[in-house]
Amino acid sequence: MVDWSNLPLDIVEGIIGRLGSLDRISMRGVCKAWSVSNPRIPTIDNFPWALSGDRLIYPPLHKREVPLRREEFQMIRNARPHASSYGWLLFEVVEYKARDFGNFFLYSPFTSEVIKLPESDFLGVDVATLSLDATSPKCVIFGLRTTWKKICIYICSPGDIVWKTYEFDLDRVVLCKVRHVAYTGGILYCVFAGGEFGAFNLQLKEWTMLTLEMLLGFDFQYARLIASDGDLRLMGNRYSEDLRLLKFDFSEKRWVKEDSLNNRVLFIGGTCFSCPAVRETSQLANHVFSCLYPTPSVRCYGTESDSLQYQNWAWTAGRSRIWIEFPSTAIWSANDLVTAH
């Protein structure tokens, strides 16, 4: 009998390259040797995915679902999702009775790979995110926590054995915690529940408070920060009817009302990001799909769509909690992230 698990890698890549996204995920169950994808295998689309309980949802046309493996679901069911980038998810262990509370791991549902990050010497964070792009597999994980007049920033990368800690004194007492963060262009931006806005320069290891002003009529408590095209937009709490969308004006150092998504699509939930509305996603232009608990919603900042694709995304927002950013080129493997220099 032929042992299919020992096929040459170039043949396996050729087979996978001819399959759709759902079939590629199903291939993980063929054998252990086929369970990890290779970054040389190109992706076939740039649609985000969604994670609902123990199922992956691929909603563009057919609302198809793929069950996770039991061990994968058990791993993430009691973990807090923080961010998604290029097919990877950043989780924090939230078992309060466990000694490893506050520890983090990276998980790719497309390759079934898990990367354990260094054990932390801090007990949890307010927020966390990761940096990863298509030009380099180098990944940086950020965790932030505020204390009395101080902000602590924790940094590590896959393969590190310890976290680096940076502490900065704040200009005044910030009683509210950091609510959300976004990383872009080498800068980590942080928004506080009172509307204060700060930035951490990764290369210079410097912290700057960009504004201390509060904005009346906008609830920052559940705000979500999204970086796209050099802009920083803030999506407000679902209960705030006024100024639901803001943009930070760097010249004036203040938040201003925003009425346009600049032909992009925003995905808001346990993980947040935006996508350009081009080619396959053009029907979703200027829409926000929010799966925030307990009231998922869809909001339009342009011409409302009634396409099947739009209906499927709205359906997905209503039953999901986590969006997964899907890369337009290839998913980096765990080995790439751990061995990157």
Secondary structure, 3 states (H helix, E strand, C coil): CCCHHHCCHHHHHHHHHCCCHHHHHHHHHCCHHHCCCCCCCCCCCCCCEEEECCEEEECCCCCEEEECCHHHHHHHCCEEEEEEECCEEEEEECCCCCCCCCCEEEEECCCCEEEECCCCCCCCCCEEEEEEECCEEEEEEEEEEEECCEEEEEEECCCCCCCEEEEEECCCCCCCCEEEEEEECCEEEEEECCCCEEEEECCCCEEEEEECCCCCCCCCCCCEEEEECCEEEEECCCCCCCCCEEEEECCCCEEEECCCCCCEEEEECCCCEEEECCHHHHHHCCEEEECCCCCCEEEECCCCCCCHHHHHHHHHHCCCCEEECCCCCCCCCHHHHHHCC
